[in-house]
């Protein structure tokens, strides 16, 4: 009984919001901190299902995780979650949910702890918006600079031909090359903009997706007397992803590997299941390699290791993989080659917030 008294004393006096919910979903205990967090009195919450406090988007995640918890497939989970305050505003909480039992061990409850992170969340969102505006301004300035250079060349040669009333194939070819450069910049800039659009996830056979990309690039490889070797996994791997976006990433990275390689070189593509909810795709080339100094700038707009590259392709790839809650890691050695490693979660996105832990007893 002493342990039980200590638990309830800690429960009600905690500065972190806490509540107990029975297996039917009704609230059987709630502390003052949670009442202050939501603006409701305890009598307005007790013996009620607290769904009315939640947004529709979060209820779907709740159902999934509470079901997993009840089945014993996980011990606990935590996530950032929105709550509807009584005054109509949205407040944010970092929740941790686990199972506890009564002293006799014959009844179980959901034990929920909620830390108020509203100020932190809105501050974080504000600075993210400021950062996006800053990045957009820098990118716009970079685009203007990159386009101005070829335009200056075109203008200069056009003025020369007009001044001397003469036509020169050499001048015309230079101007056409500069126009092509402008077109490439605009194309990749638009592609990068498309990467910011809302991602549409679906379960996809990643093996087939990679094969489709390799088929598209095989002609380029054959013309340069290069080889793309795909090491298939020994079983079917399905990944929740935006098919078009991931194809774009793979096209960018495998094409870069081919561009960095010479005749007779191999580009190796392989995939494996890491058994931790992620898969890893590796693209390995035998090309010229990238120095450590230049490697630090990979992914920045208009920084490229290729003579006429814009750097926007890799920047777009980083953006897409970030939206998939994944990572890209690049390792390279001069004269030996480069390895690009893409880590992608198998499922998107809320399940990534789950963490397991031990249960507690009253």
C-alpha positions in Angstrom: 0.0 0.0 0.0 2.9 2.3 0.7 4.2 2.0 -2.9 0.7 2.8 -4.1 0.5 5.9 -2.0 3.8 7.1 -3.2 2.7 6.6 -6.8 -0.5 8.6 -6.4 1.3 11.4 -4.5 3.9 11.6 -7.3 1.1 11.3 -9.9 -0.9 14.3 -8.7 2.0 16.5 -7.7 4.1 16.1 -10.9 4.8 19.2 -12.9 4.4 17.0 -16.1 0.8 16.3 -17.2 -0.2 12.7 -16.4 -3.4 10.7 -16.8 -4.5 7.1 -16.5 -6.8 5.5 -19.1 -8.5 2.1 -18.7 -8.6 -0.4 -21.5 -12.1 0.9 -22.6 -10.5 4.3 -23.3 -12.0 6.2 -20.4 -9.9 8.5 -18.2 -9.8 7.3 -14.6 -7.2 9.8 -13.2 -5.7 13.1 -14.3 -3.4 15.5 -12.5 -3.4 19.3 -12.3 -0.6 19.8 -14.8 -2.6 18.1 -17.5 -5.7 20.2 -16.6 -3.6 23.4 -16.9 -2.2 22.1 -20.2 -5.6 21.6 -21.8 -7.6 24.2 -19.9 -10.2 21.6 -18.7 -11.1 20.8 -15.1 -10.6 17.3 -13.9 -14.4 16.7 -13.6 -14.7 17.6 -17.3 -12.1 14.8 -18.2 -12.8 12.0 -15.7 -14.8 9.0 -17.0 -14.6 10.4 -20.6 -12.7 9.2 -23.6 -10.2 12.0 -24.3 -10.5 11.8 -28.1 -12.2 15.2 -28.1 -8.9 16.7 -27.1 -7.1 15.3 -30.2 -6.9 16.2 -33.8 -8.2 13.8 -36.5 -4.6 13.4 -37.9 -3.2 12.3 -34.5 -6.1 10.0 -33.7 -5.1 7.6 -36.5 -1.6 7.3 -35.0 -3.0 6.9 -31.5 -5.2 4.0 -32.7 -2.2 2.2 -34.3 0.1 2.6 -31.3 -2.4 1.8 -28.6 -3.4 -1.3 -30.5 0.3 -2.4 -30.7 0.6 -1.7 -27.0 -2.5 -3.6 -26.1 -1.3 -6.6 -28.2 2.1 -6.6 -26.4 4.0 -5.9 -29.6 5.6 -2.8 -28.0 6.2 -1.9 -24.4 5.8 1.9 -24.8 5.9 4.7 -27.4 6.5 8.4 -27.5 5.6 11.1 -30.0 4.9 14.8 -30.5 1.2 15.3 -30.5 -1.3 18.2 -30.8 -4.1 18.8 -28.3 -7.2 21.1 -28.6 -7.1 23.6 -25.7 -10.4 24.6 -24.2 -9.8 28.1 -25.5 -9.7 26.7 -29.1 -6.0 27.0 -29.6 -3.7 24.1 -30.5 -1.1 23.1 -27.9 1.7 20.6 -28.4 2.8 17.9 -26.0 5.6 15.3 -26.0 3.8 12.2 -24.9 5.1 9.0 -23.4 2.7 6.1 -23.1 3.2 2.7 -21.4 1.2 0.0 -19.5 1.1 -0.1 -15.7 -0.7 -2.6 -13.4 -2.5 -2.2 -10.1 -1.0 -3.7 -7.0 -2.7 -7.0 -7.4 -1.6 -7.2 -11.1 -5.2 -8.0 -12.2 -5.9 -4.7 -14.0 -3.9 -2.8 -16.6 -4.0 0.9 -17.5 -2.5 3.2 -20.1 -0.1 5.5 -18.3 0.3 8.7 -20.2 2.8 11.5 -19.5 2.6 14.8 -21.4 5.3 17.4 -21.4 4.2 20.8 -22.7 6.4 21.7 -25.7 4.1 24.4 -27.2 6.5 27.3 -26.9 9.4 25.2 -28.1 7.4 23.9 -31.1 6.2 27.3 -32.3 9.7 28.8 -31.8 11.2 25.9 -33.8 8.6 26.4 -36.6 9.2 30.1 -36.7 13.0 29.7 -37.1 12.4 27.0 -39.7 10.3 29.5 -41.7 12.9 32.2 -41.3 15.6 29.7 -42.5 13.5 28.7 -45.5 13.1 32.4 -46.5 16.8 32.9 -46.1 17.7 29.8 -48.2 15.2 30.9 -50.8 16.8 34.4 -51.0 20.3 32.9 -51.3 19.1 30.4 -53.9 17.4 33.2 -55.9 20.6 35.2 -55.8 22.7 32.2 -56.9 20.3 31.5 -59.8 20.5 35.1 -60.9 24.3 35.0 -60.7 24.6 31.7 -62.6 22.2 32.9 -65.4 23.7 36.3 -65.7 27.2 34.9 -66.7 26.0 33.1 -69.8 23.6 35.9 -70.7 26.6 38.3 -70.6 28.5 36.1 -73.0 25.5 35.8 -75.4 25.0 39.6 -75.3 28.6 40.2 -76.0 28.9 38.0 -79.0 25.6 39.2 -80.4 26.8 42.8 -80.2 30.0 41.8 -82.0 28.1 40.2 -84.9 25.8 43.2 -85.1 28.7 45.7 -85.0 30.7 44.0 -87.7 27.7 42.9 -89.7 29.1 39.4 -89.9 28.0 35.9 -89.0 30.4 33.5 -87.2 29.7 29.8 -86.7 32.1 29.9 -83.8 30.3 32.8 -82.0 26.9 31.1 -82.7 28.1 27.8 -81.2 29.3 29.6 -78.1 26.0 31.4 -77.7 24.0 28.1 -78.2 26.1 26.4 -75.5 25.5 29.2 -73.1 21.7 29.1 -73.9 21.9 25.3 -73.2 23.5 26.1 -69.8 20.7 28.5 -68.9 18.1 25.8 -69.9 19.9 23.2 -67.7 19.9 25.6 -64.7 16.2 26.4 -65.1 15.3 22.7 -65.6 17.1 21.6 -62.4 15.8 24.6 -60.5 12.2 23.6 -61.4 12.9 20.0 -60.5 14.2 21.1 -57.1 10.9 23.1 -56.7 8.9 20.0 -57.4 10.8 18.2 -54.6 9.2 20.6 -52.2 5.7 19.6 -53.2 3.7 17.4 -50.8 5.1 13.8 -51.0 2.6 11.1 -51.9 3.6 7.8 -50.2 2.7 4.3 -51.4 4.0 0.9 -50.8 6.5 0.1 -53.6 8.6 -2.8 -54.7 12.0 -1.1 -54.3 13.7 -3.9 -56.3 11.7 -3.2 -59.4 12.0 0.6 -58.9 15.8 0.3 -59.0 15.7 -2.0 -62.1 13.5 0.5 -63.9 16.0 3.3 -63.2 19.0 1.2 -64.4 17.2 0.3 -67.6 16.7 4.1 -68.3 20.5 4.7 -67.8 21.8 1.5 -69.5 21.9 3.1 -72.9 24.2 6.0 -71.6 26.4 3.4 -69.9 26.6 1.2 -73.1 27.6 4.2 -75.2 30.4 5.0 -72.8 31.4 1.4 -72.6 30.5 1.3 -68.9 28.6 -1.3 -66.9 25.9 -0.9 -64.3 25.8 -4.0 -62.0 22.8 -4.5 -59.7 23.1 -6.9 -56.8 19.6 -7.8 -56.1 18.5 -8.8 -52.5 17.5 -12.4 -52.0 13.9 -11.4 -51.1 11.3 -8.9 -52.1 11.7 -5.5 -50.4 8.7 -3.1 -50.2 9.2 0.5 -49.1 6.6 3.2 -48.4 7.8 6.0 -50.7 7.0 8.6 -53.4 7.8 6.5 -56.5 8.6 9.5 -58.8 10.7 11.3 -56.3 12.8 8.2 -55.4 13.3 7.5 -59.1 14.6 11.0 -59.5 17.1 10.6 -56.6 18.4 7.3 -58.1 18.6 8.8 -61.6 20.6 11.7 -60.2 23.0 9.6 -58.2 23.6 6.7 -60.7 24.0 9.2 -63.5 26.6 11.1 -61.4 28.4 7.8 -60.9 28.5 7.2 -64.6 29.7 10.7 -65.4 32.5 10.3 -62.9 33.6 7.0 -64.4 35.7 6.1 -67.5 35.3 3.5 -70.2 35.4 0.0 -68.9 34.5 1.1 -65.3 31.7 -0.5 -63.3 29.0 1.2 -61.3 27.7 -1.1 -58.6 24.2 -0.7 -57.1 23.2 -2.9 -54.2 20.4 -2.9 -51.6 20.0 -4.6 -48.2 17.5 -4.7 -45.4 19.1 -3.5 -42.2 16.6 -5.3 -40.0 16.0 -2.1 -38.0 13.1 -0.7 -40.1 15.4 0.8 -42.7 16.9 -0.3 -46.0 20.2 0.8 -47.4 20.9 1.5 -51.1 24.5 1.9 -52.1 25.8 3.3 -55.4 29.5 2.7 -55.8 31.7 3.9 -58.7 35.3 3.5 -59.7 35.6 7.1 -60.8 38.0 10.0 -60.1 36.8 10.5 -56.6 36.2 13.7 -54.7 38.5 15.5 -52.3 37.5 16.0 -48.6 37.4 19.7 -49.1 35.0 19.5 -52.1 33.0 16.7 -50.4 32.0 19.2 -47.6 30.2 21.3 -50.1 28.3 18.6 -51.9 24.6 19.3 -51.8 25.0 23.1 -51.9 23.3 24.9 -54.8 25.6 25.6 -57.8 28.4 23.6 -56.3 29.3 20.7 -58.6 32.3 18.5 -59.2 31.4 18.4 -62.9 32.6 21.1 -65.3 29.1 22.2 -66.4 27.2 20.9 -63.4 24.9 23.1 -61.3 24.8 21.1 -58.1 21.0 21.3 -58.0 20.5 17.6 -58.8 22.2 16.5 -55.6 20.5 19.3 -53.6 17.2 18.0 -54.9 18.1 14.5 -53.9 19.0 15.5 -50.4 15.6 17.4 -50.1 13.7 14.4 -51.3 15.4 11.9 -49.0 14.9 14.3 -46.0 11.2 14.3 -46.8 11.3 10.5 -46.7 12.9 10.7 -43.2 16.0 9.2 -44.6 19.7 10.1 -45.0 22.3 10.3 -47.7 25.9 9.7 -46.8 28.8 10.1 -49.3 32.3 8.7 -48.9 35.0 9.3 -51.6 38.7 8.7 -52.2 40.6 10.5 -55.0 41.6 8.0 -57.7 39.6 5.2 -56.2 35.9 6.1 -56.4 32.8 7.3 -54.5 30.1 5.5 -52.5 26.7 7.1 -52.0 24.7 5.5 -49.3 20.9 6.1 -49.1 19.1 5.0 -45.9 15.3 4.9 -46.2 12.7 3.9 -43.6 10.4 1.0 -44.7 7.3 2.7 -43.3 6.4 6.4 -43.2 6.2 8.5 -41.2 4.7 8.3 -37.7 6.0 4.9 -36.9 9.4 6.4 -36.8 8.5 8.2 -33.6 8.0 4.9 -31.8 10.5 3.8 -29.2 10.3 0.7 -26.9 10.8 0.6 -23.2 9.9 -1.2 -20.1 6.5 -1.0 -18.4 5.9 0.1 -14.8 3.8 -1.2 -11.9 1.8 0.7 -9.3 
